[in-house]
Amino acid sequence: MRYYITILILAFPILLIAQKADFFSIDSLPTEGVVLNKNWKWHTGDNPEWAKLDFDDSSWESIDPTKDIMDLPQIQNGKIGWLRLKIKMDSSLLSQSCALQIWQVLASELYVDGHLLERFGKLDSNEIKANFVAFKFIGLPKSKTDLIIALRFAFQKSLPYIRYGSVSNHCFLSTVMPIESIEMSHFKFKDHMMFHSAQTGAFFILFILHLALFIFYPIQKSNLYFSGMSFFYAIVPLTWAIALVCLPVIQNVEFLMYCGVIRIFLYAIGNILLVVALYSIFNFKKDTIFWLSCVGIVLSVIIYFFNYEFGDQISGAGTKYITALTSIYIVRKSLLTKNQNAKIILIGLIVWIITVVIRNIIPNIFPHLHNTLPINLSVFIGIIGVPICLSWVLGRDFAHVNKNLEEKLKEVETLSDEKQQILISQKEMLENQVNERTSELNQSLIDLKATQAQLIKIETQHALEQERTRLARDMHDDISSGLSAINLLANYIKNTPLSTDTHLEIKHIAESSTELNQRIREIIWAVSSDSDNIEGLVHFLRRYVSEFGEMQHVDTQYNVSDNLPEMKLSNETKRNLFLCVKEALNNAAKYAKATLIEVSIDVKDRHLSLTIQDNGIGFDIVTALKNGGNGLKNMRERLKQVGGEVFITAERGCQVVLKLKI
């Protein structure tokens, strides 16, 4: 009993000293280093004396600066404060070079053994500008077992200190580690960056792939929603990667925090699009669970900005688990309908749950595995597990649709061949019809051209007739009236007492003007189109025969059959008929010594018959033709030109018959 009391008395001072120990003891230095998270002293205020070695900080408040800023309310007033830590290293570590690794989001000044080593941000009484420091290494004095680390710092109140998942916004996280471990620390940082880059790359590939599928097959809206989700899921880790890469250079905490704000919005939009894509893939109507999920995701973002600490848990884990529960609900509902796609997505959910367990449980059991490649790889697999399964489902549906389209295409090709044969036969039939129709059209064109030519001929003839009428009128009004005036004047002078020679000359003038006037009338009649008919021929011949008888002192008779038809005669026909009649009358009066000439006109069945009969002495037709007989020859030629014939008999007197088909 006394033995135990003696041991207790001897050990009491040691225990008392241990209880009052205010230093951080480092007995060994492992590869991953020693985190300085105990025996820190904190005091608000500002005094440069507090950085010195011999300053007594025993009255200061104990604090753990490695915690998140939001977990340390005593420093959130924005005032300048100080941190102090005494380090006692084992003598066995004197020969080993050490460095201090720093992670902080404050405005600070770092002192070691009273000497200012680094200044981060802007720190004075007028302005506080925080600075982000990550993976910063500062060499510690060698061959010293006792060190004093002092930190003058302040909290920038205007910033939203947003957490990046499990990464805290440490007030001041410092780790003492061997110099040779610095490269390993950088390797872990690169490993972390590789994880985020791989995540961005994977989702960006999914974004491009399903956007292309939507473009080629826009009916499947699920590809559009999934590509949108993949795009935002690709941007979320990209913002963190950009922050990690850029912040060591620009060292701006505001950039880091506002990247976090953007990340929260992008992550929420991506989760909503994931829910929409799931409902679209399984063709489910947007029910209450859908709207509750979307509202829950939106509320988690809103809550975050009212309470960063509580909101971080809601926004990060909350939206994740809301999306997971909604996915489980959809998969369960799909399994009840025996949808094969639900099993594929269920596999992705199981993988995600397994990786969540690995990430949250194993590092707590084995701390040295935290943020290592196996853990990061499992997290990466869990993140892309469900999207990969969704991509598989969408690809499978696209392949199924493509297969159906190929089958339909074969059917269409078969029908096309059949239709092609039908079209070929119809084409031949149509070609025959077209050829027949073309022949008909060509014939119609020929007839049309002939009709057009006939119309042109009629129009030309009409124009010519009008011109002939105008010419005849002008000749009648001008020349004929002048000749008549000359004739009257000559007859008047003829009755005036003059010499014999003068009377003979005037008589000759009167006879010439009368003959000329007659010829002018003949020309006018021949030219005028108004007389191009049987009636005009009859009237003109009646007048001419009467005047001829008076001039030649021969009796004349003129007989015309009743009901003569109204038929047109060409200008050539009527002129040739008149010249033949004129020739026959002249022959009867001059050579046959006739005292009576009878002219008859008759038309039957479109045949005109014009007869000139006289009571003269007659003549021998054969002898007349042998001796010249130009008059008879001319008559025959003229009738022949218009399709007629001349018949002459000279037994008792002379008879000339002109026959013509009209």
Sequence and secondary structure as in RCSB ss.txt:
>XXXX:A:sequence
MRYYITILILAFPILLIAQKADFFSIDSLPTEGVVLNKNWKWHTGDNPEWAKLDFDDSSWESIDPTKDIMDLPQI
QNGKIGWLRLKIKMDSSLLSQSCALQIWQVLASELYVDGHLLERFGKLDSNEIKANFVAFKFIGLPKSKTDLIIA
LRFAFQKSLPYIRYGSVSNHCFLSTVMPIESIEMSHFKFKDHMMFHSAQTGAFFILFILHLALFIFYPIQKSNLY
FSGMSFFYAIVPLTWAIALVCLPVIQNVEFLMYCGVIRIFLYAIGNILLVVALYSIFNFKKDTIFWLSCVGIVLS
VIIYFFNYEFGDQISGAGTKYITALTSIYIVRKSLLTKNQNAKIILIGLIVWIITVVIRNIIPNIFPHLHNTLPI
NLSVFIGIIGVPICLSWVLGRDFAHVNKNLEEKLKEVETLSDEKQQILISQKEMLENQVNERTSELNQSLIDLKA
TQAQLIKIETQHALEQERTRLARDMHDDISSGLSAINLLANYIKNTPLSTDTHLEIKHIAESSTELNQRIREIIW
AVSSDSDNIEGLVHFLRRYVSEFGEMQHVDTQYNVSDNLPEMKLSNETKRNLFLCVKEALNNAAKYAKATLIEVS
IDVKDRHLSLTIQDNGIGFDIVTALKNGGNGLKNMRERLKQVGGEVFITAERGCQVVLKLKI
>XXXX:A:secstr
 HHHHHHHHHHHHHHHHHHT  SEEES   TT EE  SSEEEEES  GGGGSTT   TTSEEE TTSBGGG GGG
TT   EEEEEEEEE GGGTTS EEEEEEE SEEEEEETTEEEEEESEESSS EE   EEEEEEE  SS SEEEEE
EEEE  TTS    BTTB  BSEEEEEEEGGGHHHHHHHHHHHHHHHHHHHHHHHHHHHHHHHHHHH TT HHHHH
HHHHHHHHHHHHHHHHHHHHHHHHH  HHHHHHHHHHHHHHHHHHHHHHHHHHHHHTT    HHHHHHHHHHHHH
HHHHHH HHHHHHIIIIIHHHHHHHHHHHHHHHHHHTT HHHHHHHHHHHHHHHHHHHHHHHHHHSGGGTT HHH
HHHHHHHHHHHHHHHHHHHHHHHHHHHHHHHHHHHHHHHHHHHHHHHHHHHHHHHHHHHHHHHHHHHHHHHHHHH
HHHHHHHHHHHHHHHHHHHHHHHHHIIIIIHHHHHHHHHHHHHHTS   HHHHHHHHHHHHHHHHHHHHHHHHHH
HH GGG BHHHHHHHHHHHHHHHHHHHT EEEEEE SS    B  HHHHHHHHHHHHHHHHHHHHTS  SEEEEE
EEEETTEEEEEEEE S    HHHHHHT  HHHHHHHHHHHHTTEEEEEE SSSEEEEEEEE 
